Amino acid sequence: MELTDDNLLTLSEYLKHTLSPEISVRRPAEKFLESIEINQNYPLLLLHLIDKSEMDITIRVAGAVAFKNYIKRNWKIDEDGVDHINQQDRAAIKKLIINLMLNSPHSVQKQLSDAVSIIGKHDLLKNWPELIGQIIEKFNSGDLNIINGILHTAHSLFKRYRYEFKSESLWREIKYILDQFAKPFTELFLTTINLAQIHANNVDALKVIYNSLVMLCKIFYSLNFQDLPEFFEDNMSSWMKNFLVLLNADVPSLRTTDNEEAGVLEQLKTQICDNICLYAQKYDEEFQPFLPEFVTTVWNLLTSTGQQTKYDELVSNALQFLAIVADRSRYRNLFEDAGTLSSICEKVIIPNMEFRDSDGELFEDNPEEYIRRDIEGSDVDTRRRAACDLVKVLSKYFEAKIMEIFGAYIQVMLENYAAKPTENWRSKDAAIYLVTSSATKGKTQKHGVTQRSELVPLPQFTAQHIEPELSKQNINECPVLKADAIKFIMSFRSVLPQELVVGSLPQLVRHLGATSLVVHTYAACAIDRILSMRGADNNSIVKGNDLMPLAPDLFKGLFACLSQTGSEENEYVMKAIMRSFGILQDNIVPFLAELLPKLTEKLTMVAKNPTRPNFNHYLFETLSLSIKIVCKSNPQAVLSFEQVLFPVFQEILQQDISEFIPYVFQILALFLELRTTQEIPDPYMALFPCLLTPVLFERQANIHPLNRLLQAYISRGSHLIIAQDKTSGLLGVFQKLIASKVNDREGFLLLQCIIEYFPPNTLEPYMKQIFVLLFQRLSSSKTTKFVQGLIVFFAYYIIRYNATSFINIIDQIQPQMFGMVVERVLLPDLQRVSGDIEKKITAVGISNLLTDCPAMFENPYNTFYPRILTALVEFFEFSHDQTLFPEDMITELEENMEYQVGYSQLAYAKMPKKDPLQSIGDARIHLAQGLGRLSPGQLPGLLGQISGPNANFVKHYLQNAGITVA
């Protein structure tokens, strides 16, 4: 691919098409770009396009995004050593990207910064050590715009230290960076502080300077996150004293009139609060000398900062700092005075819990964001969440005092509401939040509140103030309080009386009809969580028969929600539908004639433009559950489901809608497994050759569901696959899977299925090559997962074909190679096999090797007999070996460091785990019976060759099988 103007023009046209809302325009453009990205010069072509100032900025940004995604997909050399980027391109990218990034518009700069971060993550120490030097060099440029750009890049490069797992390589990298970077970085910070004073009257300069300070503080946080670096400990005073100065700074020229968006001064103070939270939490001892002054400064900040939205994150971080300090025993005395606690409650907690106009705007105009913050736990940056967290900490240590203070405030708030409900509803809203935060001692995502304060009378509060709110006739009156009441029931569902929680279901069903998106979403979410509650016997507390009287109104309400504007793809509603189906089971059948067409219609709609992954997942789960419920009592119904869903699935496959393809594979596999006849219909067989296409296996998300589907084909129609002459294609899939450290287990599952269902004579021409491939992989990359799969495969081969065939095929590859396999694989690694079915297959296969194979009693392999028998006894009697191979460590580290696109397993379409040896009970008895068939006199001699304890175990097996040792 040449760097020509024509190619640049073509590339820009395709990038433009990727921005189209029309899927028929967008998808082909995306596919084209994917198809050419393997060509040399493709990334350089993108960089040249991005660099063209005369090009439309939207195309340049699209090119920058495409470049970043290209780097994300391809920069890391994959586990099999395949490099998808030409070496010359790699070198050119590193040469060009820093200067290009610094001279690009901000929207492009951000994408290129992220690309630098990805490259640095993989190459920094070994292949791009000069990067840190390049960054430091720009510090000395004197151009604040260039410095700002390079700081953005450094932030993008280092921010992964905030969330990566600790490892030797990570520490080594951070030390390498700190040794070069910490000193000039600190000098730049101090220089920038001085520049702020020098240019105190130059507004334009101050904006750039303070933006630099924000980035410097963000980088400080990243570099200090994993541990306290020695340099920063030695120079803590320089940083902390200036943090105090900046927290106290009031720069009138940087104040903004915008009440929504935080200005640069707010951003800086917010990040400094984040930094001191980190130090207070992780480096308490070293930070102690500076802490009292920060407490005073933060308190003054909280009491002087307005209620505008632009201060939300700042106030949240400041409150979090106080909560961290209050949680430390050495500072608890600062808070224990009743006057102090009362002051905190009045001046800090209650003002930041009150429902503001901006919250109301969010509730009405952006309900999805309100929901995300409120019930998904992503409200970490909100005032309310931070105030609640502070209440929880104070309640933990000063519970009686806090309850006394809060009790008085709550009483006043509720009286205000009772006096004028229409005007003072915000008082009740704040009271509910105060009760919630002070009563909560422990909670989980799954169960809600699990530990509560005994000083808060929750059942009485619920009966007096929550249930009446839900019982009001008008479900659209004061929607914020309706949402509060529903959330209260949902939060405390595990600690409130069960009859109260379950008794709220009719009211929750009624609130599905609310016009407020927040209210009907909360109602659906609460219904789902109550239906998912389990009792002491681990069964659902709500049974199908209990729910049946509510079912007509429940489904009417839930499906009506999906027709409301803004709620068409509401994941909480779809999850509640799925949960209701799961509780009702067979009771759902009468409703399906009406509901299934609605679900199919919804699937057709979302397939045109998938945007809500959770909604889509629950939709497919609901379809899977419907299929299982109906086909359990009426197996022939699978035909009806196929007729309805096949056209939609066909469209998904033809349009290559990658988000949905793994789901389609799982449901197609479910259809095949549910069919009562062994014949596979023609439409399935017409699809089969397409399933072997290598490109399908390039997407990690496809591999498990596609492999599952191939196994369903094999189990139902191996003779048709043979007739289509697709055996070699199927084995080609096995070869691809087995070569991969990530997917080798899938390869073994496929191979075991092929051996189970294909006639031996069909596989005979391929079998030697299969073993060769397995041994090649073993020698090149020995991981625990692979060795486990290999031993189970060996055992299954022995069971399916016989032990003599097993030894012969290995010895055909190399004379007496079977002895090497025993010495290097079976004996040292047998104990690694785990999983009940896998262990049973292994035990039976190895037993057959010992009892049904003449070669094991003859030279040269008879010397291995007592050792294999000993290994098998220890396999039965001792726990499996969990130590790792060196390769495992590397693989595990890579998988932790590298995000892999996974697939979503459909719980209701899962393949049931099958025992291929159902006719065999206890594998120990199977071994004993086999030993009992040996010729008279052999057994005592064999037992004499193994150690006393192991010989006793074998005698015990024989005794249980009713076999006497002569």
N, C-alpha and C positions, 0 to 999 in steps of 0.2 A: 504494500500500500504506500504509494508515493505521497510526499508532502506537497501537493499541487493545489492551485486555486480551485480547480474543478472538484477535487475530492473534498476540499473545505466547504464548498457550496453544497455538495450532496449531503455531507454530514450535517450541516446546519439545517437543511430541509427535514431530515429525519428527526433531529432533535426537536424541531418545531412541532412535528407530528406527535412526538411523545407527550406533548403538553395538551393534546386535544382531549376534550371530555368524551368524545365518541370512541367507544371501545374498538370499533371496526377500523378506526384510523390509528389509534394509539398502539394497540397490540402488534400490528404488523411492523410498525416503526421500532418498537422495543425488541421484537424478534430479530429484525435486521441488524440492529446494533449489537445484540448478543452474538449474532453469527459472524460479525466481522471483527469482534474484539480480540480474537486469537491472532490476528495478522500483525506482523511487525509494523511499527510506526503508528498503530492506531492510537495509543495514548499520547504520542507526540502531536498527532493531528488534532486531538482534543485540546491540548495545551496551546497550540498555535491559534486555534479558533478562539479560545478563551482570551488570548492576548490581543485580539483585534479590537481596538477601541471603537472602530466604525461599525462593528457588528451590534445588532440589537441586544440590549442588556439581558432580556429574557432568554435569548438563545445562549448567551455567554454563561448565565447562571445554570441553564439546563446542561450545558457542556461541563461545567464545574461539578454539578451533581453526578453526571454520568461518569466523570473521571474519578470522583471519590468512590463511587460504587464499584467501578472497575478495579480500583486499588484494593478495596475491601474484599472483593471476591477472589482476586488473583495474586496479590503480592506474596502471601504466604505460600511457600512451596509445599505441595500436599504431601501427605504421609508416605506416598509411594515414590516420592522423589521427582514427581513431574512438575516442571516449572512452566507456567502458562504465560510468562512474560519473557520476551527476548532480552538477553543480557545487555545488549546495546541500548535497548529501551530503558532498562532499569538504570543504567549509568546516566543516560540523558535526562531522565526524570529528576534524579537527585541533583543534577547540575542546574536544571532550569527552575525547579519549583519554588525555591525560596524567594528569588528576586521577582518571579512572576507573581507570587502571592503578595509580596509587599507593595507591588505597583498596580494591584487590581482593585476594583471597587469593593466596598465592604461585603456586599452579598456574595461576591465571588471569593473574596479573601477567606471567609468563614469556611467554605467548602474545601478550599485548598489547604487551610490549616488542619482540618480534620484528616485530609489525605496524608499530610506530613506526619500527623500523629500515628496513623496506621502504619506507615512505612517505618517510623522510628520505633514503634513497638516491636517490630520483627528484626530490624537491622541495626538499631542504635549502637550496641556494643561491638558487634562483629563486622558489619558491613557499611556502617555510616558513622563512625566515631567522630568524624569532623563536624557533624551537625551542631553539637554543643558549641564548638569553637565559632561556627558561623553565626550562631545566635548571639554569643557574647560580643563578637566583633561589631554587630549592629548596634549594641548598647552605646558604642563610642561614636556613632555617626553624628550625634548632635541634632538630628532631625527627629522631632517628637512623633511625627506621623509614622516614620519608619520604625521607631522604637515601639510605638503602640502596636504596629502590625506584627513585629517579631515577638512581642509579649503575648499577643493573641495565640501565636503559634506555640510558644512555650507552654501556655496554659493548656492548649489542646493536647500537647505532647505529654504533660505531666499529670493531667487530671485523672488518668486511669489509676494512679497510685492510691486514689481515694477508695477504690472498690476492689482492687485485685487481691487475691489471696497471697499471704506471705509465703515467700519461697526464697531459696538461696540465690537463684538467678535474679529475682526482683531486687533483693537487697544489694546484690553486686552492682546492678545497674544504677540504683539510687545513689550508692556510694560514689560510683564513677562520675555521676552528674554533679553531686554535691562538691566533690573535690575540685572541680573546675568552676562550678556555677555559683556556689553559695556566696563567695566573697564579692565578685563583681555585681551579683544580683542585689546584695545588701547595699553596696556602694551606690547602685542606681537608685535604690529606694531613697537613700539619704539625699542624693543629688536632686531627685524629683521633689522631695519635701522642701528643699531650699528654693527650687525653681518656683514653687507655689508662693513662697514669700516674696521673691523677687518680682514676680508678675502678678502681684495681688490686685493690681488695678486693670489688668488686661483680660477681659472676659473671654475672648476667643482662646487665648493661651491657657487660661485656667481650665477651660473645658477639656482641652487635650491633656493637660497635666493631671487633672483629677481622673480622667479615663485611664491614664497610665497607672495611677495609684490604685485604682480598682483592680486592674490586671495584676499588679505586683502583689496585692493582698490575696488574690485568688491563687496565685502561684505559691505564695507562702503557705497557704492552707494545704495544697497538694504535697509540697515537699516535706511538710511536718506531720502528715497524716499517719504514715506507717510507724514512725518512731520519732523521738526527739533527736534531731541531728546535733552532733557535738558543736558544730559551728554556730547554729542558732541558739544553743544553750549558752555558749560563751558570749554571744552578742544579743542576748535576750533584751537587755536594757535598751539598746538602740531601737529595737522594734517596738517594745511595749510602751516606752515613753512617747514615741511618735503616734502609736495607736491611740493613746489617751488624748494627745493634742488633736488628732483628727476627729475623734468622737465628740470632743467639745467644740470643734470648729463650727462657726456660723459664717458662711460666705454668701452675703446677700445677692451677689451677682449670679450665683449658681442656683438660687431658688427658682423653682418653676411654677408657672400658673396652672399647669395641668394637675388636677387632683387625682388622676387615675394612674399615670405612669410614673414610676420612681425616677427622679433625676439622678445625675451622677453623684451628688453629695449623699443622697439616701442610699444609693448602691454601695458607696464606699463604707458608710457606717454599718450597713447591713453585713458586709463581708468582714469587717473588723469584729463585729459581734460574733460571727461564725468562728473566727480565728480564736477569740478568747474563750468561746465555748469549748473548742477543741483542747486548748491548754488546760482549762479548768477541769475537764473531764479526764484527760489522759496524762497530763504532766502536772498534777496537782502540787506536788512538793516543790518543783522548780519554779512554779508560777506563783507560789504563795506570797512572796514579798510584794507583788504587784496587785494582788486580788482586791484588798480593801478599797483601794482608790478606784478600781474598775467597778466595784459594786456601787459606790456612790455615784459615779458617772452614769452608769446604766440606769440607776433609779431616777436620777435627774432627767435623763433622756426620756424615760417612760412617762414621767409626769408632765413633761413639757411638749410631747409630740402629739399632734392632732389626730383626729379620727379619719382623715382622708385615706383613701385606698392606697395611695402611693407610699404610705408609711407601713403598710401591713407587714411586709417581710422583715423590715427593720424591727418593729415592735415584737414580732414573733421571735426573732433571734434574741432580742434583749430579754424577753420573758424566759426563754429557754436557758439563758445564762443564769438568771436568778434561780431557776428550778435546779440546775446542776449544783450551784453553790449551796442551796438549802439542803440538798441531799448529802452533803459532806459533813461528817460529825464535827469536824473542827470549826465549822462556820455556823453550826446550827444555833448557837447562842445569839447570832445576829437577828434571828427571826422569832425567838420564843416569847418575847414580851407581848402581852395581849394588845397593847396599844399599837405595836408594830404590825401585828397580824391584822388588826382592824384597819389600819392605814393601807396595808397592801390590798386588802379586800376592797376597800372603798375607792382607792385611787388608781389601782392597777387592774385587779381582776374583773370587777363588775363592768367598768367602762369598756374593757376589751371583750366582754362576753355579750354585750348588748347588740341587738340586731340593728344594723345601720341601713341607711338608704341604699348604699352600694350593694349590701347583701340582698336587699329587696330587688334591685335591678338584675342581679345575677339570678335570683330565684325565678324571675319572670322572663328575662330576655336570654339567659344562657343556662337553662335548667340542667343540661348535661354536665356543665362544669360545677354547678352547685352540688349535684349528686356525687360527682367524682370526688369532690373535697369532703363531703359530709359523711357518706357511708362507705366509700372505698378506702378511706384512710389516707388519701393523698392530700389531706389538709394540713400537712406538716408546716406549711408556711403561713397558716392563717392565725389571726389573733386569738380566735376562740379556742383552737386546738392548743396553742401555747399557754393560754390562761388556764385551760382545763388541766394541762400537765402540771402547772405550778400548784393548782389546788390539790392534785393527787399527792404531790410530794409533801406539801404542808400537812395534808390530812394524815399522811403516814406517820408523822412524828408528833403532831399537835392535834390529834383527832378531836378530843373533847372540846378544846378551845375553838378550833375551826368550826365544828358543828354548832357551837353556841353562837358564834358570830354570824355564820351563814344562815342559821335557822332564823335569826331575827330579820336578816335581809330578805330571805325567801318569803317569810310571813308578810312583810310589807309589800313585796312585789305582787303576791297573790291577792292581797286585799285591794291593791290598786286596780288589778285586773277585774276583780269582782265588782268594784264600784262602777267602772266604765269599761266593759269588755271591748267595745268597738274601738275606743281610743287607746286603751292601755294594754293591748294584746302583746306588745313587746315586753312588758313586765313579766307576763306569764312565760313567754319564750325564754327570757333570761333565767327565771326561776327553775324551769325544767332543766336547763343546761347546768345550773349550779347543783341541783339535786343529782343529776347524772354524774358529774365530775367528782362530787364529794362522796357519793355512794360506791363508786367503782374502785375496787382494790386490785382486781386482776381480770384480764379478759383475753380472749383469743378470737381470731377471725372466724373460726368454725363455730364456736359456741356462744359468742357474745361475752357478756360479763359472767365470770365464773366465781369471783370472790367479791363480796360486798361488805360495806360497813354495817355493823349491827346497830349503829346509832341512827341510821336512816330508816324510817318505817316505810319501806317500799310498797308492800301490798296496800297499805292505807292510802299512800300518796296516789297510787295507780287508781284505786277505787274512787277517790275524791276528785282527782284532777285530770286523769288521763282517759279513763273510760267515758266520763260525761262528754269529753271533747269528741270522741268517736261516735257517740250515740246521737249527736245532734242531727236533726233531720236533713239540714242543708249541707251536703258534703263539699260544697264549693265555698262555704263561708270561712273566712280567715284561713286560707290554705297553709300558711306557715305553721300555725298551731296544729293543724291536721297532720302535717308532715312530722312535727315534733312528737306528737302523741304516738304515731305509728312507729317512729324510730325508737321511742322509749320502750314500747312493747318488744320490739325487735332486739334492742340492746340487752334487756334484762330477762329475755325469754328463758334462760337456763336457771335463774335464781328466783323467779316469781312462781307462785303456785301454778301447777300444770293446768288445772281446770280453768284458771284465769287466762292463760296464754292461748290454749286451744279454744276457749270460749270466745276469744276475740276474732276468730276466723270469719264469722258472718259479717262483722263490721268491716273487716279488711276487704272482703269480697265486694261489699257495697261501695267502698272507696275506690275500687277499680274504675268506677264510672266518673271519677273527678276529672274536671277539665284541666286542672293543673298537672303538667307533666311530672313534676316532682312528687305530687301526692299519689297519683296512680302508679308511679314507678316504685315508690316506697311501699305501697300496698302489695304490689307484686313481689317485691323483694322479701317483705315480711312473711307473706304466704309461703314462699319457697323455703325460707329458713325455719319456719314452724313445721312444715311438712318434712323437713330433713332431720328434725330432732329425734333422738333415739332414747329409749328407756334403759333401765338397768339390764334388761335381757338383750340389749343391742338391736331390738326391733323398733320400727317407727312407732312413735306414740300416737300418731294419727293413722288409723287403718282405712282401707278402701271403703268399707261399709260405713265408717264414720263420715267420710268425705262425700259419699254418694248423694245425700240430700242437698248438698251445696253445689254439686257438679254442674247442673244446668246454668245457674247464675255465674259460677266461677268461670266456665268456658266462654259464656257470653261476654263477661267483663274483660277477660284476658284478650280475646280476639278483637273486641271493640277497641282496646288500647292500641293494637297494632294498626288500626285504621285511622288513628288520630294523627294529625299533622305533628311532625317532630318525633313521633313515637313508633314510626313504621318498622324500625329495626331496633326495637328496645330489647336489649339483652336480658334485662331482669324479667321482663314479661315472658320472653321465650323460655327462660330457665324455669319460671313458675309453671309454664305449660308442660315442660318436660317432667318436672317434679310431680305434677298432678297426675300425668299419665303413669308415672312409676308407682305412685301410691294406689291408684285405682286398678291397675293391671287389667284383669278380664272385664271389670266393670266399665272400662273405657270403650269396649267394642260397640255398644249402641250409638255412641257419639261420633264414631270415626267416619261414617258415611258423610256427615256434614263437615267434619274438621279436616280430614285428609286433603280434600280439594283445596282448602284454604292454605294448608301447609305447602302443597305442591305449587300453588300460585305464588306464594311468598318465595319459594326456592327459585322459581323461574325469574322472578323480579330481581332478587339479589345477585343471581348469577351474571346478570348483565354488567354489574359493577360492584364487586365485593369490597365493602369498606369496613364492615364491623365483624372482626374475627370471632368475638365471643358469641354474638347473635347467630352467626353462621354455624358455629360449633353446636350450640344448643338446638338449632333447627335440625341439623343432621342427626343429633342424638335422639330427638323426638321422633324423627322418621324411622330410625333404627329400632327404637323401642316399640313403635307401632307395628312394625313388621314382625318382630319377635312375639309380641303378645298375640297377634292375630294368627300367625302361622303355627303357634304352639298348639292351638285347638283345631286349626284348619290348614294343614300343610299345603293344600291346593291353592290357597289364597296368594301364595308367592307369585303365581302367574298374573294376578290382578295388579299387584304392586309393580311387577316388571312392566306391564303395559302402561301404567301411569308414569313411572319414573324413567324408563328407558329413553324416551325422547329428550327429556331434560338432561340426562346424563350424556347422551350422545352430543348434544349441543356444547356441554361443558368440555368434553374431550376434544371436539373439533375446534373449538375456540381456544383451546389450551389455557383454560382458566386455572392457573397453577395453584391458587389457594384452595380450590375445590376438588382437584383431581385426587388427592389422597383420600378424601371422604368417599368419593365415587368408587374407588378401588375397594374400600372396606365394605361398602354396602353391596357391591357386586359379588364380593366373596361371601357375604352373608347370604345372598340369594342362592348362590351355588350350594352352600353348605346346608341350606334348609330344604333344597329340592329332594323329594323322596325317590325320584328315578335317577339311575346312574347315567343316563344319557344327557349330554349337554346340548341345549338348543342351538340351532344354526347361528342366530345373532351373536351369541357368545363366542362361537368358534371363528366367526368372521373377524371378531375383535382380537383374538388370541395372537396372531402374528405381530400386530401393532404393539402388544405388551412386551415383546422381546426387543423392541427398538432401544439401542444403547442410550439415546438421548434422554429417555425417561429415567434412567438410572443415574443421570448426572445430577439430578436434584435429590438432595439428601431426604427431603420430606416425603418423596415418593417411595423410598426403598422398602421400608417395612410393610406398608399397605399393599404395594405391588407384589412383593414376595409372598405375602399372605394370599393374594388373589391367585398367583401362579400355583400355589399349593392347593387351593380349592379346585382349580382346573385339573391338576394332576390326580387328586383324590376322586374326582368325578368322571374323568374322561382321558385317562392315560392312553387308551387305545386310539382315540381320535388324534391326540398329539403325535403319536407314532405314525398314524395314517397320513397326517399332514407333513411328515418328514421334518418335524420341528425339535427332535430330540437334541440335535447338536446345538441348536439355538438356545434351548433351555440350559444346556450344560455351559454354554458361553456366558450366560447370566451368572451361573454358579462360579465360573472362573473369575469373573469381574468382582464378585462379592468377596470371594475367599482371599483375594489379593489385598483387601483393604483391612487395616487394623480396626476401623470403625464398624465395618459391615460384615466381618468374617462370620459372626454368629448367624447372620441371615443366610450366608452361603451354606453353612452346615444344616440349617433347618430345611433349606431347599433340597440339598443332597439327600438327606434322610427321607424326605417325602418321595423323591424320585426312586430311591432304592425300595421303598415300601410298596409302591404301586406299579412300577415298571417291571415287565418280565425280565428275568436275568439275561436271557439271550439277546435282548435289545441293547442292554448296557455293556455286554461283554466287550465289544470293540473299543469302548471308551474307558474301561475301568482302570487299566494300567496307567493311562495318562492322568486320570483323576488322582491316583496315588502320587504320581510324580509331582503334580502341581502342589499337593498338600505338603510333600517333603521339601519342595523348593521354598514354600512360604515358611515352613518351620525353621529352615536353616537361615533364612534372611531376616526373619522377625519373629522371635519367640515371645509371645505374650501369654499371660495366664488364661485369658479368654479363648485364645486360639488353641492352646494345649487342652483345655477342658473340652472344647468342641471336637478336637481331633480324637481324643480317647473315647468319647461317647460314640463318634462315628465308627471307630474301629470295632467297638463292642456291638453296635447295631449291624455292621457288615457281617460280623461273625454269626449273629443270631439269624440274619436273613439268608445268608449264603452257606456258611459253615466255616469252621476254624481252619480247616485244611486249605480251602480256597484263599483265605486271608493270608496265610503264611506263604503260599505259592506265589501269589501276585506280588508280594513284597520282595520275595527272593528272585523274581523275574527281573526286577529293576537292577538288583545287584546281588550276587551270591551271598547267602548267609546274612542278608541285610536285616532279616527279622530279629536276629540276636541284638543288632545295634538298636532297633526300635524298642525292644524290651529294656535294654540297658539304659537308654537315654531318654525314653519317654514313659513307658508303662511303669517301671519300678520307681523312678524318682517323683513322678507327677500324678500317679493314680489318686493320691489323697487330695488333689486339688479339685476334683470333680464335685460340684455342688448341685442342689436341686433334687427333689424326691424322685421325679421320673428319670432324670439324667443318671442319678446314682443307681437306680434299679436297672436301667439298660446296661450300664457299665458292669454292675455286679453279675448280671445274667450272662453278658457276653464273655467276660473273663472266666466265669465258671465253665461255660461251654468250651473255651480254649483249653482249660485244664482237664476236662472230662471226656470230650468227644473228638480229640485230635491225636491220632497216632504219633505224629511228628514230635509231640511234646514228651514222649516216652523214649525217643531215640536220640542218638548222637546227631548233631551237636546241641540240640535244644533241651535235652533232658536235664542238663545242669541248671537251667533256669526254673525248673518246675517248683522246687521248694521255695525259691525266692518269690515267685509270682503268687503261690498259695499264701505265703506269709503276708505279702502286700495286700491280698484280697481280704484276709482275716482282719488286718489292721484297718482296711477301708471300711469294713463292717463295724468295727468296735470303737474306732477313735474319730474324733471330730476332724473335719477336712482342713487341709493346710491353707492358710490365708496369706502366706508370705507372697511377695510380688517379685517378678523378674525385673531387671533393669529397664527393659523395654516398656513395662507397665508404667514406670515412673514418668518416662518421657511422654507416653501417650496421655496419661492422666493430666500432666502439666499442660500439654498442648490443648487438651479439651477444655481445661479450666480457663485458659488464656484466650481461646478462640471461640467466638460465638458461632454455633452451628444452628442452621435453620432446622428445627425439628418438625415432626408431623404431629397432628393431634389425634391421639387414640380415641376412637369412639367406644366409650365404656359399654354401650348397649349393642355394639356390633363385634365385641371381642370374640376371638376364636377360643372356644373352650379348650383347656389344656387336656390333651388326650394321652392316655397310657397305651402305647402300642403292645404292651405285654400284659393285658388284662387277665389272660388265662393263667398267669404265674402269680402266685401270692408272695410269700416271704422268699426273698432271693437266697437267704441262708439255707432254707429247706431245699431250694432248687440245686444249690451247690452240693448239699449232702446227698440228694438223690442221684446226682451225676457221679459222685464219688462211689456211691453204693453199686453203680453199674460196672465199676472197674473189675478186672479179673481177680479171682481169689488170691489173696496173699499180697496184692499190690499196696493196699491201703495202709497196713501196719508199717510197711517200709517207708511210705511217704510221710506218715505222721512222725516217724522217727527222725526225719531230716529237718523238721522245723522245731522251733524252741518250745519248751514246756508249756508256757501260758497259751501260746497260739495253738498248740496241739490240743490243749484242753478245750479251747473254744470250738475247734473242729469236732471233737468228740461230742460236745454238747449239741452241735448242729445235727450230727448223725443220730444222736439219741432222740432228739425231737422229731426227726424224720422216721424213727422206728427202724433204724439200720444198726446192726451189730457189727462191731469191729472184731474180726477173727483173732 
